[in-house]
Amino acid sequence: MSEPISLYNSMSRAVEPLRPLAPPRVSLYVCGPTIYNYGHIGNFRTYVAVDLLRRTLTHFGYEVDHVMQFTDVDDKTIRGARENGVPLKQFTSQFREAFLEDAKTLNIEIPERTPNATDHIPRMVELIATLVDKGAAYASDDGSVYFRIAAFPKYGCLSHLDLENLVAGARVNQDEYEKEGVGDFVLWKKWTVADGDVGWDSPWGKGRPGWHIECSALSMEYLGEEIDIHGGGTDLRFPHHENEIAQSEAATGHTFVRSWFHVEHLLVDGQKMSKSLGNMYTVRDVLARGYTGRELRYALLSGAHYSKNLNFTWQGMDDAKTAVARIDEWRRLVRNLSPAALDEPPLLQLAADCLNDFNAALRHDLNANKALGVLFNFISTTNAGLHRGQYLPREIKAIDLVWTAVDAVLGLGDVTESSVPAEVQSLAEQRAAARKAKDFAASDTLRKQIEALGWKVKDTPKGQELTAA
């Protein structure tokens, strides 16, 4: 950690060296999903970028303490539970599990702690009470509690909005609102008939917390009153993160977050995702088209820096499929040649240069595109030598170790038998048996069946190899 990592800080709008409060520990809070539906690929662009950040920090020797909450109570979740006629917890738990499954598909490392908001209502009530006591919040005549924006002169410091030119609203009672509706925002919402059985007791009567207060309460609960990095999608910058700053700093009297990490939008064919356009895809939608989680992860990592809009296209997914296949072919060649029992060798100069360039790309604001370019240059350079057999065993092992270091950050993974669908694996085993019995007609038939399922089979001196077509 002799040279710090630099990250774009949305607060200062500049790339700055990371200066953790208590190195090597880095406290990282990321706004998790609202679990009322399946996450779409725009959501997962953010979580893949955060995963790259987390893996990069670990790569450079930091100890990441990462918290991501699940929002399981808000206007959307209550409405969804009511429309489906089930209790709130039953409604939201299915989407929590679906999110975790999709994250696993994309090889996203799960944070150390992933609390549900509803498990920490008393902590939120306590924080709201502190704000009321300090005059930064007030109970209204409608039984709700609001944050008083006038009590926080810094309001707007993150979003850099010209608040004087925005339409001011006396109070904003809903959990989400447009930037044109600046006003005192709700911390505690009075129970109404529409809430059904969702509600908790508080000093202000039965109700539930507003969306914004939960992240302040949970980040303080797990990471302390000041944290190193707070991340999320750019759409959360205002009002959600702006409101987090206001309520947190009004309560504690000091800085809430040292560095803000925002991931820009994912467009689809150059347009904003929306249900009306029919271009709002989930991870499961992408898999249903025959792509893998590894290929989708590659597409979300490449193409644009996390601080820029990324345009998702199906041609881009085809390109990702080609790129991952190229990595896989190189990995098979290395594995087939590399002796596993050797001690760690000194790196080739070529390998050392690759790691140095890879590290430099990541160290400067997580330049994933540049890092991938370094990897593919290394693949191109070593491929020829591997095919010609020009490397010594120790040199081949050094090449293998480069991939181990690189993939610990990129998270693309090696193709393994576990990556192959069970049906394809079964056909391959039958084909291997047919070839052993010299039943080549059956072998050809089974090959065609494997190809019809989107896989290629290659015969090598070490046996069959399966690759996605």
Phi, psi and omega in degrees: 000029181295325178247121185291156172284142176251137180227151175285123180258115183296336179292310182272345185058044179211153173281124186230150173297140176285125180236084182297153179296318185221069181300147009276002180290137171236120177271128186229118175246131180231132177293120181275183185283154167273117193268075177240356181196178176288144177290141177263171187292340173293317174303315187285342171299318178298313186288331174292319178296319177295322178296321175298318177300311181300313181294323179294316178302315178297318179303323182267014171094007177277156176253107188272125174252102195245128178236135174221121182272159169252122177279105183247013171213118173190185182304316185291316182292321179295316179297319180296317179296319181294317181293332179266357176065035180229159176299154183304313183297320179295321181293314186281331185296327180296324181278334171297312180296322179296320178298315181295324176294317179294321177298320177296319178302323181268008179057040176274127177290130181283134180302162180301325180222134182228069185287151167276142180302321185292348178277358186226031180301315180304323179294323178292318177300319179298317180293319178298318179298321177299317180294321177296315180299327182272001179080008179271353178217160182211149174274130182266172180289346178270004176090001177261169178241134184237150172277134181270102183301326181298342180277357182230090185301336182282359187305129183103001185294330182274314185278347177055038179273149174275089188295332182294334182264003178268151179289122182273132175250142183300313179214147176242110188266337181282162182289325181236145178205163182280159184294341179286352185251047181299135177182173176303129187253155189281135174255323179224124183259125179299142179296139173231168180302327181295340179282347179059234182268013179267114179175153179225152178283149178205170177299343183254008181106177181293139179177206180208159180288152170286166184297317190294326186291334187296320183290323176298314182295317184286323178294320177293321181299317188259331188241349181104175187285338175233132183238159184284309184226134172239126184240166177165178177289154182297335179293344180272351184304314174224132006267349193300304183289327175299318180290325176301314180300312184300310185288325181290312184285331174294328180281320187260334181083009178217177184304137180271312185226138179274326181216128179259127185245106182245136180256130185284177188291153167259120174265160175237116184052040176080003182240154176294139178293137175200151178297325183294330178273351180069027183240023179262098186260140171268170174303320183294326176297319181293317179297324181295341178271006174098005178268163179255165176298324179297319180291321177292319177301316179301315181297323181283335177279327189258173173095324180199148175296150183302335181272006178238155175299142176247130180262116180270130174221161177288332173295322176298323177292323176297320178295320178296321178299317179296317182295317180293321177297324179294318176299315183298319181295319177295319180294322178296319180297316179295315182297321181292337182258337190277125175285127186283340190271355183291146170294163180299123184272165169293141183289144169299154176300322178300316180291318179298318178297320179300312181295321179298316180291322178298314180297320180297321179296318181286322185297329179263086172059040171052058180279083185295322179300315180294320179297319177294323177298321177298315180299313184290330173296319179295318178298313181299317183292318184278333182305313183298315180294323178295317180294325181278349181071032186273349183267144172284161180307319180294326179289322177296319179296324177297320177298319179298320181292329175299314179299319180303315180291317183294315185287338174300334178265312184287329177068027180279332175076161175269148171289132181226172178299329180291342177282342185272129178306148183302322181296318179293317180298320179296317179296322179295320178295320177297321180294319178300319179294321179296319180293322178297325179275003180062030176265080188287336176294314177296322179299317179293320179298316180293325176301314180297322178295321178295316180295326179295337179267008175090023181231151175250146177239133182235133179269126181233167178302338179264006180117193182283147171234133179255134176225147177293135183286000000 
